[in-house]
């Protein structure tokens, strides 16, 4: 709009300058102009001044750090562990688990990190602890967990919430009930796929079922997915996860562990499924004779994937960042090993990648790399317990991340949320509001 106004002003000026040759001709010009033209000049002049003023202003990004917890809402110590953070239209939403009160929580904060509302979930017989909650396309949320019947058998369930964290529907899947002689199928995670959802069910060390449900939780189909290649192989590790992909399919990844009399060996396993839960490809990545592991995989704009993990051993004094870029078929296009540290999350930005993790002191580490995995800059933020739990890009080009916090006046363990700009700059160190039991 501002550019249009400038163009109109310039266009009128080019017409007027044929008439306005000198200040001495000013009176003659006034006589030739109608009142409407004079009014037009006045309005355009005013708009020009306004637009010039607006262009001259520098909009500062909103950056801050906050520490808070569930004590004010549980009225007792809660010991909160954040799992996920999402950006919503007017703020951010954090989900996680409060360990002392043993309840899943979801809380919303505004654009400056102040709590808007906090919800605990303690539905009788429905256990959501240890499971994540995801944001849905309708601005609501969805989560999964294990239900228990009167005979103490367990079966999966999915719960849909609205934008305020209130329950919309709850669906049970009793065909996967555990009992005598039957396996327990735990809902490992849930992922959004358009207007439908993928639910990953897991039993034991190496058995998986991919279940597809519609927007109302009705089961569409389910297929058993054998992600491992050998009977003595399991898919586990800290980074064992599952995501939906843009083609309607999904991707499952984790540490491929082969157990034998010689001990264990570990590599990175990534399995791609199509929209019908059929395996498209199954790839193993890693360096021979070295322990390799994966923490996150992100689909990239070219249809391929970027894998973030480590190589060496799962310890700070030996592990290095290990990045692998593949094409859509899972073939490696490049690999990069750099810096000591432990990545947790990775996502693609316009000209590279952003990685959230932890350094050797368990502080939050934020890395910005180029398209080839070369580090452009690195930032470290104090106060966390175990580095980044989750990080997500924000609409202003920055990031928002969450971690478990034991500093800044935290009541045992609280939530640290950090908002940065596109260069990783953030606000001053936070201070937890004093909590007193009522």
Backbone torsions as a table, in degrees:
resi	resn	phi	psi	omega
1	UNK	NA	-41.4	-178.9
2	UNK	-65.5	-40.0	178.7
3	UNK	-64.8	-37.5	178.7
4	UNK	-63.6	-42.9	179.1
5	UNK	-61.9	-41.8	179.1
6	UNK	-63.6	-38.3	179.2
7	UNK	-64.0	-44.6	-179.9
8	UNK	-61.3	-41.1	179.8
9	UNK	-64.2	-44.4	179.8
10	UNK	-62.8	-41.2	-179.5
11	UNK	-61.5	-46.7	179.8
12	UNK	-64.7	-38.4	-179.4
13	UNK	-61.8	-41.4	-179.6
14	UNK	-62.7	-34.4	176.9
15	UNK	-73.1	-39.3	-175.1
16	UNK	-74.7	-27.2	-173.3
17	UNK	-68.4	-19.5	174.6
18	UNK	-66.6	-27.1	-178.6
19	UNK	-93.4	-42.4	-176.4
20	UNK	-85.0	90.7	-177.3
21	UNK	-96.1	-26.8	-179.1
22	UNK	-161.8	161.2	179.7
23	UNK	-65.5	-27.6	-179.4
24	UNK	-66.3	-22.1	-179.2
25	UNK	-90.9	8.8	-172.6
26	UNK	-57.0	-44.7	-177.5
27	UNK	-64.0	-40.7	178.9
28	UNK	-62.8	-37.5	179.7
29	UNK	-64.7	-43.3	-179.9
30	UNK	-60.4	-38.0	179.8
31	UNK	-67.4	-30.0	-177.6
32	UNK	-83.3	-19.2	-176.6
33	UNK	-90.1	143.2	172.9
34	UNK	-81.7	167.2	177.4
35	UNK	-61.5	-35.9	-179.6
36	UNK	-62.7	-41.9	179.4
37	UNK	-65.3	-40.1	177.8
38	UNK	-63.1	-42.6	177.9
39	UNK	-61.2	-39.6	-179.8
40	UNK	-61.7	-43.2	178.7
41	UNK	-62.2	-42.2	-179.1
42	UNK	-62.5	-44.3	-179.9
43	UNK	-64.0	-46.7	180.0
44	UNK	-62.6	-38.8	178.3
45	UNK	-63.0	-42.0	178.0
46	UNK	-62.3	-45.8	-179.7
47	UNK	-64.1	-35.6	178.3
48	UNK	-63.1	-43.6	178.4
49	UNK	-62.4	-41.6	179.8
50	UNK	-64.4	-46.7	-178.2
51	UNK	-65.7	-37.3	177.3
52	UNK	-63.2	-39.7	177.9
53	UNK	-64.0	-44.1	-179.2
54	UNK	-65.7	-40.3	179.8
55	UNK	-65.1	-28.3	-176.4
56	UNK	-79.0	-13.8	-178.3
57	UNK	-84.1	138.6	177.3
58	UNK	-100.6	118.7	-179.8
59	UNK	-82.5	115.0	-179.5
60	UNK	-81.3	133.1	177.7
61	UNK	-66.7	149.4	178.3
62	UNK	-82.5	113.4	-179.9
63	UNK	-128.4	141.5	-177.2
64	UNK	-169.1	168.7	171.3
65	UNK	-133.2	139.8	178.9
66	UNK	-138.8	149.1	172.6
67	UNK	-125.8	129.7	177.5
68	UNK	-155.6	170.8	-178.9
69	UNK	-153.6	-175.9	-175.0
70	UNK	-92.0	3.6	-176.3
71	UNK	-59.7	-39.7	-179.1
72	UNK	-64.4	-21.8	-175.7
73	UNK	-104.5	-24.8	176.0
74	UNK	-94.1	-16.3	-175.7
75	UNK	58.0	32.2	173.6
76	UNK	-164.0	166.8	177.3
77	UNK	-60.8	135.8	-172.6
78	UNK	-118.4	-28.3	179.1
79	UNK	55.2	82.0	-168.2
80	UNK	-95.6	134.1	177.6
81	UNK	-118.8	109.3	179.1
82	UNK	-76.8	142.9	176.5
83	UNK	-108.4	-49.1	-172.6
84	UNK	-134.9	155.0	172.0
85	UNK	-136.0	138.8	179.9
86	UNK	-131.5	149.2	169.6
87	UNK	-90.9	134.2	172.9
88	UNK	-119.4	178.1	-170.9
89	UNK	-56.5	-40.4	-174.9
90	UNK	-122.8	28.2	178.5
91	UNK	163.6	-145.8	-177.2
92	UNK	-140.5	151.9	179.2
93	UNK	-123.7	134.5	179.0
94	UNK	-119.7	133.7	173.8
95	UNK	-120.3	155.1	-179.6
96	UNK	179.0	-157.2	-176.3
97	UNK	-137.2	132.1	176.5
98	UNK	-96.5	113.8	-166.1
99	UNK	-74.5	-35.2	-178.5
100	UNK	-74.5	-45.3	179.8
101	UNK	-82.2	-9.0	177.4
102	UNK	54.9	54.1	178.2
103	UNK	-137.0	141.8	169.6
104	UNK	-73.7	142.6	178.4
105	UNK	-128.0	159.6	169.8
106	UNK	-143.1	131.1	-176.3
107	UNK	-136.6	146.4	177.8
108	UNK	-113.5	136.4	173.6
109	UNK	-120.2	157.3	178.9
110	UNK	-82.0	-172.2	-174.8
111	UNK	-66.1	-14.9	178.0
112	UNK	-111.0	10.6	172.7
113	UNK	90.3	9.9	178.0
114	UNK	-87.2	136.3	-176.5
115	UNK	-66.0	129.5	175.5
116	UNK	-95.7	-47.2	174.3
117	UNK	-155.5	161.1	-179.6
118	UNK	-139.5	130.9	179.3
119	UNK	-124.4	132.3	169.3
120	UNK	-102.2	144.9	177.2
121	UNK	-114.2	118.6	180.0
122	UNK	-141.3	57.7	-178.4
123	UNK	-77.8	128.6	-177.4
124	UNK	-55.8	131.8	178.7
125	UNK	71.9	-4.8	179.7
126	UNK	-109.1	115.9	-175.3
127	UNK	-107.2	116.9	178.5
128	UNK	-109.3	4.5	-175.6
129	UNK	-66.6	137.7	-179.6
130	UNK	85.6	-4.1	-179.0
131	UNK	-110.6	149.2	-175.8
132	UNK	-88.3	159.3	173.8
133	UNK	-114.2	137.9	-177.4
134	UNK	-120.3	152.8	176.3
135	UNK	-80.4	140.2	-178.3
136	UNK	-108.4	162.4	-177.4
137	UNK	-61.0	-23.3	-179.0
138	UNK	-89.8	17.5	179.6
139	UNK	74.6	6.5	174.8
140	UNK	-94.2	-158.0	-176.7
141	UNK	-143.6	159.8	179.2
142	UNK	-144.5	140.7	179.8
143	UNK	-142.8	168.2	-179.5
144	UNK	-135.8	168.9	-179.9
145	UNK	-176.9	-167.3	-179.8
146	UNK	-114.1	129.6	174.3
147	UNK	-97.7	160.0	-179.7
148	UNK	-131.1	131.5	178.7
149	UNK	-92.1	-176.2	-175.5
150	UNK	-66.7	-17.8	178.3
151	UNK	-98.4	12.0	178.7
152	UNK	66.1	22.7	170.4
153	UNK	-83.7	153.0	-175.9
154	UNK	-117.6	149.5	177.2
155	UNK	-154.4	155.0	-176.2
156	UNK	-73.1	154.3	170.3
157	UNK	-143.6	160.4	175.6
158	UNK	-129.8	136.3	-179.4
159	UNK	-122.1	130.2	177.7
160	UNK	-103.2	135.1	-179.7
161	UNK	-120.5	154.3	175.3
162	UNK	-86.8	-172.7	-174.7
163	UNK	-67.9	-14.0	178.0
164	UNK	-103.9	8.1	178.3
165	UNK	83.0	12.5	179.2
166	UNK	-89.9	144.4	-176.6
167	UNK	-67.3	132.2	175.6
168	UNK	-101.1	-49.7	175.0
169	UNK	-153.9	161.6	177.8
170	UNK	-139.9	127.2	-179.0
171	UNK	-119.8	137.8	177.0
172	UNK	-107.2	149.5	179.9
173	UNK	-127.0	78.5	-173.0
174	UNK	-75.6	-9.0	175.6
175	UNK	-66.7	-13.3	178.3
176	UNK	-110.6	31.1	-179.4
177	UNK	-70.7	141.6	175.2
178	UNK	-88.2	154.9	179.5
179	UNK	-174.6	-166.1	-179.9
180	UNK	-64.7	122.6	178.5
181	UNK	78.8	4.3	179.5
182	UNK	-122.5	152.9	-177.9
183	UNK	-82.4	155.2	174.0
184	UNK	-91.6	119.8	178.6
185	UNK	-98.0	107.0	-179.3
186	UNK	-92.5	137.0	175.1
187	UNK	-76.1	101.7	-173.1
188	UNK	-68.9	-42.8	178.8
189	UNK	-163.3	168.4	176.8
190	UNK	-130.6	141.6	-177.1
191	UNK	-132.3	145.4	179.4
192	UNK	-85.0	132.5	177.9
193	UNK	-133.4	87.8	-174.3
194	UNK	66.6	-122.3	176.3
195	UNK	-98.5	13.0	179.2
196	UNK	-122.3	179.1	-177.1
197	UNK	-137.9	141.1	168.5
198	UNK	-95.6	136.7	172.9
199	UNK	-121.8	123.8	177.4
200	UNK	-94.4	119.5	175.3
201	UNK	-104.5	139.5	-178.9
202	UNK	-131.2	142.0	176.3
203	UNK	-134.8	124.0	178.1
204	UNK	68.1	-146.8	-170.9
205	UNK	-88.9	-32.7	-171.4
206	UNK	-145.1	26.5	177.2
207	UNK	-113.0	132.2	-178.7
208	UNK	-136.8	147.4	171.6
209	UNK	-126.7	130.8	173.3
210	UNK	-100.2	115.5	-179.3
211	UNK	-111.8	133.8	177.3
212	UNK	-108.2	130.6	177.1
213	UNK	-125.2	157.1	178.8
214	UNK	-85.1	-174.9	-174.9
215	UNK	-65.6	-16.6	178.8
216	UNK	-104.0	7.0	176.8
217	UNK	89.1	4.1	179.2
218	UNK	-76.7	133.9	-178.0
219	UNK	-69.5	128.2	177.2
220	UNK	-94.2	-48.6	175.5
221	UNK	-167.3	169.4	176.4
222	UNK	-150.5	137.8	178.0
223	UNK	-131.7	138.1	174.5
224	UNK	-73.4	133.6	-175.5
225	UNK	-118.4	112.3	178.5
226	UNK	-89.9	99.0	-175.7
227	UNK	-85.9	-15.8	-178.6
228	UNK	-100.8	160.3	-176.5
229	UNK	-100.9	-18.9	-174.9
230	UNK	-131.0	154.2	-178.6
231	UNK	-65.6	-30.5	-178.8
232	UNK	-95.4	20.5	-179.7
233	UNK	-111.3	137.6	176.4
234	UNK	-123.7	159.6	177.1
235	UNK	-115.2	106.6	-175.2
236	UNK	-146.3	-143.0	-179.9
237	UNK	89.4	168.4	-177.8
238	UNK	-64.6	-23.9	-176.4
239	UNK	-101.5	14.8	-179.0
240	UNK	-65.0	108.4	-174.0
241	UNK	-146.2	178.1	-173.6
242	UNK	-149.2	137.0	-179.9
243	UNK	-140.4	151.5	171.5
244	UNK	-78.8	153.1	178.4
245	UNK	-118.5	163.4	-172.6
246	UNK	-67.5	-18.0	-179.9
247	UNK	-88.4	10.3	-179.1
248	UNK	89.4	-5.7	179.1
249	UNK	-92.8	-150.3	-177.4
250	UNK	-158.0	170.7	178.3
251	UNK	-139.7	134.9	-179.8
252	UNK	-118.5	133.6	-177.6
253	UNK	-145.9	154.7	179.7
254	UNK	178.2	-169.5	178.9
255	UNK	-91.6	119.6	178.1
256	UNK	-81.0	111.0	-176.7
257	UNK	-112.7	122.0	178.3
258	UNK	-108.4	119.0	-177.8
259	UNK	-100.2	134.5	178.6
260	UNK	-151.4	-177.4	178.1
261	UNK	-65.4	-16.0	179.7
262	UNK	-88.8	-0.3	-177.5
263	UNK	108.1	-146.7	-178.0
264	UNK	-121.9	146.1	169.2
265	UNK	-122.4	151.5	-173.7
266	UNK	-136.1	130.6	174.1
267	UNK	-135.1	178.8	179.6
268	UNK	-96.5	127.4	178.6
269	UNK	-116.3	129.8	176.6
270	UNK	-129.6	127.3	-178.3
271	UNK	-123.5	125.4	179.5
272	UNK	-102.3	131.1	178.8
273	UNK	-115.3	148.9	175.8
274	UNK	-86.0	-173.5	-175.5
275	UNK	-67.9	-13.8	177.7
276	UNK	-102.4	13.4	179.3
277	UNK	66.8	26.9	174.1
278	UNK	-97.6	141.8	-177.4
279	UNK	-67.6	127.0	174.6
280	UNK	-91.1	-47.3	173.1
281	UNK	-155.3	157.6	-177.2
282	UNK	-136.7	113.4	-173.0
283	UNK	-123.5	145.5	173.4
284	UNK	-114.9	132.7	-179.5
285	UNK	-124.9	150.8	175.8
286	UNK	149.2	168.3	179.3
287	UNK	-95.1	136.1	-177.9
288	UNK	-63.3	131.3	177.9
289	UNK	78.3	3.7	-179.6
290	UNK	-124.7	142.3	178.1
291	UNK	-77.2	124.8	179.7
292	UNK	-123.8	149.7	-177.6
293	UNK	-150.4	157.9	-175.8
294	UNK	-119.4	143.1	175.9
295	UNK	-115.3	-32.8	-178.8
296	UNK	-155.7	151.2	174.7
297	UNK	-132.7	134.9	-178.9
298	UNK	-126.2	131.6	173.7
299	UNK	-72.3	138.0	-177.0
300	UNK	-106.4	165.5	-174.8
301	UNK	-63.3	-21.6	179.6
302	UNK	-88.0	7.8	179.3
303	UNK	90.7	-7.2	178.9
304	UNK	-91.5	-156.6	-177.2
305	UNK	-142.6	150.7	171.1
306	UNK	-116.1	126.9	-177.0
307	UNK	-107.4	130.0	177.7
308	UNK	-117.3	123.2	179.6
309	UNK	-157.0	-151.2	-179.1
310	UNK	-140.4	161.4	176.2
311	UNK	-137.8	140.8	-178.2
312	UNK	124.4	-80.1	176.8
313	UNK	-168.9	159.0	-177.7
314	UNK	-81.0	62.6	176.5
315	UNK	-150.1	149.8	-171.9
316	UNK	-67.4	-32.2	-175.0
317	UNK	-80.0	-5.8	-178.4
318	UNK	-127.0	-19.6	-173.7
319	UNK	-85.4	140.2	171.4
320	UNK	-122.3	152.4	174.5
321	UNK	-58.8	137.7	179.8
322	UNK	-130.2	110.0	179.4
323	UNK	-109.3	135.1	178.8
324	UNK	-130.3	125.4	175.2
325	UNK	-106.0	130.2	178.7
326	UNK	-121.8	165.4	169.9
327	UNK	-87.9	-173.0	-175.6
328	UNK	-66.8	-18.2	179.5
329	UNK	-95.0	4.6	178.8
330	UNK	84.1	9.2	178.0
331	UNK	-83.3	137.2	-176.8
332	UNK	-68.9	131.4	172.7
333	UNK	-103.9	-32.7	170.5
334	UNK	-161.2	159.8	175.7
335	UNK	-130.9	151.9	179.4
336	UNK	-147.2	130.9	175.2
337	UNK	-119.6	126.2	-177.7
338	UNK	-158.9	147.2	171.4
339	UNK	57.9	148.5	171.2
340	UNK	-81.4	139.8	-179.6
341	UNK	157.3	-179.3	-177.1
342	UNK	-137.2	107.0	179.5
343	UNK	-73.1	148.4	177.4
344	UNK	-117.3	-45.4	-175.9
345	UNK	-137.6	148.4	175.9
346	UNK	-140.9	142.7	172.2
347	UNK	-146.2	159.8	-176.7
348	UNK	-88.9	139.7	171.7
349	UNK	-119.6	-178.0	-172.3
350	UNK	-55.1	-43.0	-174.6
351	UNK	-126.5	30.5	178.9
352	UNK	165.2	-142.8	-176.3
353	UNK	-139.8	151.1	174.7
354	UNK	-117.6	131.8	-176.1
355	UNK	-126.2	129.3	173.7
356	UNK	-108.1	136.7	-178.8
357	UNK	-160.4	-150.0	177.9
358	UNK	-141.5	150.1	178.1
359	UNK	-96.2	-169.3	-174.9
360	UNK	-68.5	-14.4	178.6
361	UNK	-101.7	11.4	-178.8
362	UNK	66.7	18.2	173.7
363	UNK	-83.3	159.6	178.5
364	UNK	-71.1	131.6	177.3
365	UNK	-120.1	129.1	178.6
366	UNK	-117.7	120.2	-179.0
367	UNK	-113.3	138.0	171.9
368	UNK	-115.8	123.4	-179.9
369	UNK	-119.5	165.5	173.1
370	UNK	-85.7	-171.3	-176.4
371	UNK	-65.4	-20.0	-178.1
372	UNK	-103.6	11.1	176.5
373	UNK	84.1	7.1	177.1
374	UNK	-78.2	133.8	-176.8
375	UNK	-70.1	125.0	176.9
376	UNK	-91.4	-46.9	173.0
377	UNK	-154.1	162.2	-179.6
378	UNK	-138.0	136.2	176.8
379	UNK	-126.2	145.6	177.6
380	UNK	-124.5	134.3	-179.8
381	UNK	-121.7	128.5	-175.7
382	UNK	-80.7	163.9	168.7
383	UNK	104.2	-8.2	-175.9
384	UNK	-87.5	164.4	174.6
385	UNK	-118.1	88.5	178.3
386	UNK	100.6	17.6	175.6
387	UNK	76.0	-161.0	-174.1
388	UNK	-72.4	130.3	169.2
389	UNK	-84.0	-40.5	178.4
390	UNK	-159.0	153.1	175.9
391	UNK	-143.5	142.4	-179.8
392	UNK	-143.3	147.5	176.9
393	UNK	-71.7	151.8	178.7
394	UNK	-114.6	160.6	-173.4
395	UNK	-67.1	-16.7	178.6
396	UNK	-92.9	10.7	177.9
397	UNK	91.0	-3.4	179.7
398	UNK	-94.3	-155.5	178.2
399	UNK	-137.6	158.9	167.8
400	UNK	-132.6	131.3	-177.8
401	UNK	-133.1	156.3	178.2
402	UNK	-129.6	152.2	178.6
403	UNK	-155.5	161.6	172.7
404	UNK	-78.9	137.5	-171.2
405	UNK	-125.5	138.0	177.3
406	UNK	-123.1	10.2	-179.1
407	UNK	-120.9	-174.4	175.3
408	UNK	59.3	36.3	177.7
409	UNK	81.0	16.3	-179.5
410	UNK	-59.6	142.0	175.2
411	UNK	-85.8	97.7	-170.9
412	UNK	59.9	-93.2	178.8
413	UNK	-131.9	120.0	-177.8
414	UNK	-120.7	-168.3	-178.0
415	UNK	-103.7	126.8	171.1
416	UNK	-104.3	122.9	178.0
417	UNK	-120.6	130.6	-173.7
418	UNK	-124.8	123.9	175.3
419	UNK	-106.4	126.5	-179.2
420	UNK	-120.6	169.6	169.7
421	UNK	-92.3	-169.7	-175.6
422	UNK	-74.2	-7.2	176.8
423	UNK	-105.5	5.1	179.5
424	UNK	85.4	4.9	177.9
425	UNK	-74.6	144.5	-179.9
426	UNK	-137.7	-176.7	-177.2
427	UNK	-83.5	-174.6	-178.1
428	UNK	-68.7	163.6	-178.4
429	UNK	-60.4	140.2	-175.3
430	UNK	-83.0	168.8	174.2
431	UNK	-138.2	122.6	-178.5
432	UNK	-68.2	134.0	173.8
433	UNK	-63.4	135.6	-179.1
434	UNK	-64.1	130.8	179.9
435	UNK	-110.6	135.7	175.1
436	UNK	-131.0	133.8	179.3
437	UNK	-65.1	133.9	-179.8
438	UNK	-77.1	NA	NA
